[in-house]
Amino acid sequence: MIDSLAGEVVRMGGDYVVIDTGGVAYHCAATSTALRSLDVGHEALIYTHLIIRDDAMQLFGFASLDEREVFRQLLTVGQVGPKLALQILSAVPIDDLIQAVSASDVVRLTQIKGVGVKTAERILVDLRDKLGPAAAAKTAGDFLLSTAEETALRALTTQLGFSPREAREAVQRLHGQGLSAEGIIRGALEFLGSRG
């Protein structure tokens, strides 16, 4: 498995980059986020996912490990192949995508080119437990959320507009204190506000 590529950017296009890793140049389809961070002639590091098929080997590149993980989760959805998964991640920041899944926002997903209503609904059904707020918090902090914590996390992301990452961090700091959902939200808002 090719986990990442580090080297000089020798060529770029609208949806790909070519990186020379010291005599071997790799062509890699990449998200718009990854491409925005690269410049021809400069050193670069991108995280990769390799797909091997009978007729081709395809390398996909990402700006972060989180972006790559969401790509891999999208590939588990029946109607989503690697090209569409890459297109989704290029169109929507991963925090926004996670928030759309958490809120079951079909309309937001169908605004992405290539994603129709049926595909959007399939993404929501298949990824709700993998990318929803409670699942995200469990993954990040390796703990089980109480009902109050799940309610607070959902409110912070879907009603108060915080990113899933910010909400996870705030709720994790209050884990295990036996607070009500309102108490967790208050404490989370104090923490998030104190960060400026």
C-alpha positions in Angstrom: 0.0 0.0 0.0 1.2 3.5 -0.9 0.4 5.5 2.2 1.7 8.9 1.1 3.8 10.7 -1.5 6.6 13.1 -0.6 8.6 14.9 -3.3 8.6 17.7 -5.9 5.5 18.6 -7.7 6.4 18.4 -11.4 2.9 18.9 -13.0 -0.6 19.7 -12.0 -4.0 19.7 -13.7 -7.6 20.5 -12.7 -8.0 17.2 -10.8 -4.5 15.6 -10.6 -0.9 16.1 -9.5 2.3 14.5 -10.6 4.9 14.1 -7.8 8.5 13.1 -8.3 9.6 11.1 -5.2 13.3 10.8 -6.3 13.3 9.4 -9.8 9.9 7.9 -9.9 7.0 10.3 -10.7 3.5 9.3 -9.5 0.3 10.6 -11.2 -2.4 11.0 -8.5 -6.0 12.2 -8.8 -6.5 14.6 -5.9 -9.1 16.6 -4.1 -9.3 20.3 -4.6 -8.2 20.8 -1.0 -5.0 18.9 -1.7 -4.4 20.7 -5.0 -4.8 24.2 -3.4 -1.9 23.4 -1.1 0.5 22.5 -3.9 2.7 24.4 -6.3 4.8 23.2 -9.2 8.5 23.1 -8.4 7.9 22.9 -4.6 8.1 20.0 -2.2 4.8 18.4 -1.2 3.3 15.7 1.0 -0.1 14.1 0.3 -1.8 11.1 1.8 -2.9 8.5 -0.7 -5.3 5.6 -1.3 -4.5 3.0 -4.0 -7.1 1.2 -6.0 -6.0 -1.8 -8.0 -8.2 -3.2 -10.8 -7.7 -5.6 -13.6 -7.0 -2.9 -16.1 -5.5 -0.1 -14.0 -3.9 1.1 -10.8 -5.4 4.4 -9.6 -3.8 6.6 -6.9 -6.0 9.2 -5.1 -4.5 12.0 -3.0 -5.7 13.9 0.0 -4.7 16.9 2.1 -5.2 15.1 5.4 -5.7 11.8 7.0 -9.2 12.8 7.9 -10.0 13.6 4.3 -8.7 10.2 3.2 -10.7 8.4 5.9 -13.9 10.1 4.7 -13.1 9.1 1.2 -12.7 5.5 2.3 -16.1 5.7 4.1 -17.7 7.0 1.0 -16.4 4.1 -1.0 -18.5 1.7 1.2 -21.7 3.4 -0.1 -23.1 1.2 -2.9 -23.6 3.9 -5.5 -20.4 5.8 -4.9 -17.3 5.0 -6.8 -13.8 6.6 -6.3 -14.4 9.3 -8.9 -17.7 10.4 -7.3 -16.2 10.2 -3.8 -13.3 12.4 -4.9 -15.8 14.8 -6.5 -17.8 15.0 -3.3 -14.8 15.8 -1.2 -13.7 18.4 -3.8 -17.1 20.1 -3.6 -17.7 20.0 0.1 -15.2 20.4 3.1 -15.3 17.3 5.2 -16.7 19.1 8.2 -19.6 20.3 6.1 -20.1 16.8 4.7 -20.2 15.3 8.2 -22.6 18.0 9.3 -24.9 17.2 6.3 -24.9 13.5 7.1 -25.5 14.2 10.8 -28.5 16.5 9.9 -29.8 14.1 7.2 -29.6 17.0 4.8 -30.5 15.5 1.4 -30.7 19.0 -0.2 -27.1 19.8 0.7 -25.8 16.6 -0.8 -27.9 16.9 -4.0 -26.2 20.3 -4.7 -23.0 18.4 -5.5 -22.6 17.6 -9.2 -23.2 13.9 -9.8 -25.2 13.3 -6.6 -28.9 12.7 -7.2 -31.6 12.2 -4.6 -31.2 8.4 -4.5 -27.5 8.6 -4.1 -27.8 11.3 -1.4 -30.3 9.1 0.5 -28.0 6.1 0.2 -25.1 8.2 1.6 -27.2 9.3 4.5 -28.4 5.8 5.3 -25.0 4.1 4.9 -22.9 6.7 6.6 -25.1 8.0 9.4 -23.5 5.7 12.0 -20.0 6.2 10.6 -20.0 10.0 10.1 -22.8 11.2 12.4 -21.9 13.3 15.5 -22.0 10.5 18.0 -19.9 8.2 15.9 -17.4 10.9 15.2 -17.0 11.6 18.9 -16.5 8.0 19.8 -13.8 7.7 17.1 -12.0 10.9 18.3 -12.2 10.3 22.0 -12.7 6.5 22.2 -15.6 6.9 24.6 -19.3 6.2 24.7 -21.6 9.2 24.8 -24.5 9.5 27.2 -27.9 10.5 25.8 -27.3 14.1 27.1 -23.9 14.2 25.4 -25.3 13.0 22.1 -28.1 15.6 22.4 -25.6 18.4 23.1 -23.3 17.3 20.3 -26.1 17.3 17.8 -27.3 20.7 19.0 -23.8 22.2 18.7 -23.4 21.0 15.1 -26.8 21.2 13.6 -28.4 24.2 15.5 -25.5 26.3 16.7 -23.3 25.9 13.6 -20.1 24.6 15.1 -18.0 22.1 13.1 -18.1 18.5 14.2 -14.5 18.7 15.2 -15.0 21.7 17.5 -18.1 20.2 19.0 -16.4 16.8 19.6 -13.5 18.6 21.4 -15.8 20.6 23.6 -18.1 17.7 24.6 -15.1 15.4 25.2 -13.8 17.9 27.8 -17.1 17.6 29.7 -17.4 13.8 29.4 -18.4 11.8 32.5 -19.4 14.8 34.6 -23.1 13.8 34.7 -24.3 17.1 33.2 -27.6 17.6 31.5 -27.7 18.4 27.8 -28.2 22.1 28.6 -25.3 22.0 31.0 -23.0 20.4 28.4 -24.1 23.0 25.8 -23.4 25.8 28.2 -20.0 24.4 29.2 -19.1 23.7 25.5 -20.1 27.3 24.5 -17.9 28.7 27.3 -15.0 26.6 26.2 -15.4 27.4 22.5 -15.9 31.1 23.3 -12.7 31.2 25.4 -10.7 30.1 22.4 -11.5 33.5 20.7 
